[in-house]
């Protein structure tokens, strides 16, 4: 999933923030994971911004920088974004190939905790497998 848009250089006097990494998963599993995380209302660490691609095949969860270094969950990929084209203000909507926000930054927390996401993706995979094997 490519992300493009405006320059992300900080405003003069602004604190520099490292760019988040992106965990990319198939859409069905990603949507289940979003629901799982949101249902866990007692958790303070909910879901952060989520991108969808223009074809509807994948979702990408923004996770803390450095997550890609140790991400090893089968069926998903984690890549460093290096801040390519990311802006986190009300006007920021990725423009590449129909990519857009499923959950925009202004509507949710800053990023998704990788351990919370890993657990939710695992549960989502089990739910999908169970549902697919019922018929």
N, C-alpha and C positions, 0 to 999 in steps of 0.2 A: 504494500500500500504506500503510495508516494504522497507526501505532504508538501504542499507548496503554498506560498502566500507572501505576506509582507516580511520585510526585514525584522529580525528579532533582536537587534542590538538594543541594549538598555538605554533608556532616556538618560541624559546627563544627570548625575547625582543619584541615580537609581542603583539599588543593590543588584549585583549580577546573580542570576539564578541559573543553576545547571539545567540543561534541557532534559526532559523525561525520556525514558526508553519506551518502546511500544511492544506490547504483547499482542500478537495477531492470532486469531482463532477463527474457525468456521462460524458463520453467523448463527446457526442454530445453537451451538454450544455457548457462544458468547451471550446470546439473549437469555438463555437459561441461567448463566452465571450472574448476569445483571439482576435477574429476579431473585436468585438465591441470596445474593449479598444484600439486596434491599429488604428482603423478608427478615433478615437478621437485625431487626430494629434495635436490639439492645447493643449492637456494636457501634462504637464511636467512629470506627474506621470504615466508612461506607465506600461505595463505588465512586471513582473519580471520572474525569472526562473519558468518553468513548467515541471513537470515530467509526464510520461505516464507509465502505468503498462504494463506488458508483454502480458496480455490478450486483451488489447485494451478497457477495460471496463471503466476505470477512468483516470482522469487527476488530478494532485495535484499542486496547486499554492503555492509557497512559499510566506508567509506573515510575517509581523513583529512578534517577540516573544510577547506573551501575548494576541494575537488575539483570541486564543482558549477559553480564559476565558469568552468572551462575544459573541461568534459566535452562532447565532441561526437561520440561514437561512435554511428553510425546503428543503430537497432534497440534502443537502450537509453535510459534516462533517468537523470539524476543530480539529486537534490534535496537541499536542506539540511534536515536533520532538526530543527535548532534544539533538540535534546535532548528533543523532545516525548515524554514518557512512557518514556524509556530509563533503565534501571538496569543496571549491569553487575556484578551479584553473583549468587551461586548461586540465588537465589530469583526472578531476573528472567526472566519469560516473558511476552511480549506477549499480551494477552488479546483484542484486537480482532478480531472476525470470524473466529476460527480461525487467526489469524496465530500463528506460533510459530518457534522456532529450528530450522533445519536443522543448523547448527553453532553451538552456544551459546558465548558469550564465555569461559566457564571452560574450554572444551575446545580452544580455538585461540588464535592470536595476537590482539593488540588490534584491528587493522584490516587490510584488504587494501591493499597498495601499488597505487595507481591504474595505474601503468605495467605492472605484472605482470598486473593484471586486464584492462587493455586488450588486451595481447598474447594472453592466454588466451581472451578473448571472440572475438577475431579468428580464432584457430586453431579454436575451437569452431564458429564460423559456417562456416568452410571445410570442416571435417569433416562437419558436418550436411548441407551442400549436396552434398558428394561422395556421402554415403550415400544421400541422397534421389534423386540422379540415377543411381544404380546400377540401378534397376529400371525 
